[in-house]
Amino acid sequence: MLTILASAKPKKKLIIRPTKKYGNGVFATQDIKKGSVIYTLSGEKMDSKEFVKKVNSKEEYIDDPFQIGKKTYIDLDEFSRTINHSCNPNAGIRKNSELFALRDIKKGEEITYDYSATIAPTKWSMKCKCGAKNCRKVLGDVRSIPKRQLDKYKKFGALQRYMKPLLKEVEMGRYIVPKYEILLLEGLENK
């Protein structure tokens, strides 16, 4: 049985509205101090089997579920899914899914985080449309983040619990991409 992760209500500090660049985004309705919790991303928790099933049945795109463990994901609720990526984010993720301010955020500013900081090594990638000065043009897994920026995330504690030991495995050359991900990605390429 899968569980629904409790949602931290966005209270009155966040609102969904159209962005100038792409679809909707989540914006601050008040100033948010550096280090403050902004929101806890939430939704239905699922394992790798459920993840593969949902992608293969086209219920989900491969980049929709939010990774919280080597083989554990959250099928994000609509509010959580609306928070956009930036290669120069003002927020980060800590614990499993706690979104917090990396710097002071002004009222009216869009809330963004670096999607790549939450993705274990894989072959997945997508085009980036964030428009930041330091835009990487292509989003990939955590290894696609420039070393200087990844070091900044480490310093600020903007890495999930599962990502910290995983990065040590990567650095030591011991990380192996799970077989289900390789098969899933190969299956999508062949469709």
C-alpha positions as CSV (number, residue, x, y, z in Angstrom):
1,M,0.0,0.0,0.0
2,L,1.4,3.4,-1.0
3,T,1.1,6.3,1.3
4,I,0.3,10.0,0.8
5,L,3.0,12.2,2.2
6,A,1.5,15.0,4.3
7,S,1.5,18.4,2.6
8,A,2.8,21.5,4.4
9,K,0.1,24.0,3.5
10,P,1.6,26.9,1.5
11,K,-0.2,29.2,3.9
12,K,-0.3,32.7,2.6
13,K,3.3,32.9,1.6
14,L,3.0,31.3,-1.9
15,I,0.7,31.6,-4.9
16,I,0.5,30.0,-8.3
17,R,0.4,32.4,-11.2
18,P,1.6,32.6,-14.8
19,T,5.3,33.2,-15.5
20,K,6.7,35.5,-18.2
21,K,8.7,32.7,-19.7
22,Y,6.8,29.4,-19.4
23,G,3.4,28.3,-18.0
24,N,2.7,28.7,-14.3
25,G,5.0,29.0,-11.4
26,V,4.9,29.5,-7.7
27,F,5.6,33.0,-6.3
28,A,6.2,34.5,-2.9
29,T,3.4,36.7,-1.5
30,Q,5.7,38.0,1.2
31,D,9.4,38.3,1.9
32,I,11.1,35.1,2.9
33,K,14.3,35.0,4.9
34,K,17.4,33.0,3.9
35,G,17.2,29.5,5.6
36,S,13.4,29.6,6.1
37,V,11.2,26.7,5.2
38,I,9.1,27.7,2.2
39,Y,7.1,24.5,1.6
40,T,7.3,20.7,1.8
41,L,6.8,19.0,-1.6
42,S,4.2,16.4,-1.2
43,G,2.2,13.7,-3.0
44,E,1.9,9.9,-3.3
45,K,5.0,8.0,-2.3
46,M,5.9,5.2,-4.7
47,D,8.7,2.7,-5.3
48,S,10.6,2.0,-8.5
49,K,8.0,-0.6,-9.7
50,E,5.2,1.9,-9.4
51,F,7.3,4.5,-11.0
52,V,8.1,2.3,-14.0
53,K,4.4,1.3,-14.3
54,K,3.2,4.9,-14.3
55,V,5.7,5.9,-17.0
56,N,5.1,2.9,-19.2
57,S,1.3,3.4,-19.0
58,K,1.8,7.1,-19.8
59,E,0.2,8.2,-16.6
60,E,3.4,10.1,-15.9
61,Y,6.3,11.5,-17.9
62,I,9.7,10.1,-16.8
63,D,10.6,13.5,-15.3
64,D,7.5,14.0,-13.3
65,P,8.1,11.9,-10.1
66,F,10.3,13.5,-7.5
67,Q,13.1,11.3,-6.3
68,I,13.6,11.0,-2.5
69,G,15.7,7.8,-2.4
70,K,17.7,5.5,-4.6
71,K,14.4,3.7,-5.5
72,T,11.8,5.9,-3.9
73,Y,9.8,8.7,-5.5
74,I,6.9,11.1,-4.8
75,D,4.2,11.5,-7.4
76,L,4.0,15.2,-6.7
77,D,0.7,17.0,-6.1
78,E,-0.2,19.8,-8.5
79,F,1.1,22.6,-6.2
80,S,4.4,20.9,-5.7
81,R,4.7,20.1,-9.4
82,T,4.3,23.8,-10.3
83,I,7.5,24.9,-8.6
84,N,9.9,25.4,-11.5
85,H,13.6,24.8,-12.0
86,S,16.4,27.4,-12.3
87,C,20.1,26.9,-12.8
88,N,20.4,29.9,-10.5
89,P,17.7,29.0,-7.9
90,N,16.6,30.9,-4.8
91,A,15.6,27.7,-3.0
92,G,17.0,24.3,-2.3
93,I,15.8,20.9,-1.1
94,R,16.8,19.4,2.3
95,K,15.7,16.4,4.3
96,N,13.5,14.5,1.8
97,S,11.4,17.2,0.3
98,E,11.7,20.4,2.4
99,L,12.0,23.5,0.2
100,F,13.9,26.3,1.9
101,A,15.3,29.7,0.9
102,L,19.0,29.7,-0.2
103,R,18.9,33.5,0.1
104,D,16.5,36.2,1.0
105,I,13.5,36.1,-1.4
106,K,11.5,39.2,-2.1
107,K,7.7,39.4,-2.3
108,G,6.6,38.7,-5.9
109,E,9.7,36.7,-6.8
110,E,9.2,33.2,-8.4
111,I,10.4,30.3,-6.2
112,T,12.7,28.0,-8.0
113,Y,15.1,25.1,-7.2
114,D,17.7,23.1,-9.2
115,Y,15.9,19.9,-10.3
116,S,19.3,18.3,-11.0
117,A,20.2,18.4,-7.3
118,T,17.4,15.9,-6.6
119,I,18.2,13.3,-9.4
120,A,20.5,10.3,-8.8
121,P,22.9,9.5,-11.7
122,T,21.0,8.3,-14.7
123,K,21.0,8.8,-18.5
124,W,18.0,11.1,-18.3
125,S,18.2,14.7,-19.6
126,M,16.0,17.5,-20.8
127,K,16.4,21.0,-22.3
128,C,16.5,23.8,-19.9
129,K,14.4,27.0,-20.5
130,C,15.2,28.8,-17.2
131,G,16.9,31.7,-18.9
132,A,19.4,32.3,-16.0
133,K,22.8,33.8,-16.9
134,N,24.4,30.6,-15.9
135,C,21.9,28.3,-17.6
136,R,23.3,24.9,-18.3
137,K,21.0,24.6,-21.4
138,V,20.5,20.9,-20.6
139,L,19.3,19.4,-17.3
140,G,20.6,16.1,-16.2
141,D,21.3,14.3,-12.9
142,V,23.3,15.6,-10.0
143,R,26.6,15.0,-11.9
144,S,25.5,17.7,-14.4
145,I,25.8,20.5,-11.8
146,P,29.1,22.4,-12.1
147,K,31.4,21.5,-9.2
148,R,31.4,25.1,-7.8
149,Q,27.6,25.2,-7.7
150,L,27.3,21.6,-6.2
151,D,29.8,22.6,-3.5
152,K,27.6,25.6,-2.7
153,Y,24.6,23.3,-2.3
154,K,26.6,21.1,0.0
155,K,27.7,24.1,2.1
156,F,24.1,25.4,2.4
157,G,22.7,21.9,3.2
158,A,20.7,21.9,-0.1
159,L,20.9,18.2,-0.7
160,Q,18.4,15.6,0.3
161,R,19.2,12.9,2.8
162,Y,19.6,10.1,0.2
163,M,21.8,12.3,-2.1
164,K,24.7,12.8,0.4
165,P,25.8,9.1,0.7
166,L,25.0,8.6,-3.0
167,L,27.4,11.4,-4.0
168,K,30.2,9.7,-1.9
169,E,29.5,6.5,-4.0
170,V,29.8,8.6,-7.2
171,E,33.0,10.2,-6.1
172,M,34.5,6.8,-5.2
173,G,33.4,5.3,-8.5
174,R,31.0,2.8,-6.8
175,Y,27.6,4.1,-7.9
176,I,25.7,1.9,-10.4
177,V,22.6,3.2,-12.2
178,P,19.7,0.9,-11.1
179,K,18.8,-1.6,-13.8
180,Y,15.1,-0.5,-13.8
181,E,16.2,3.0,-14.8
182,I,18.4,1.8,-17.7
183,L,15.6,-0.4,-19.0
184,L,13.0,2.3,-18.6
185,L,15.0,4.9,-20.5
186,E,15.9,2.4,-23.2
187,G,12.2,1.5,-23.5
188,L,11.3,5.2,-23.9
189,E,14.0,5.7,-26.6
190,N,12.7,2.8,-28.6
191,K,9.0,4.1,-28.6
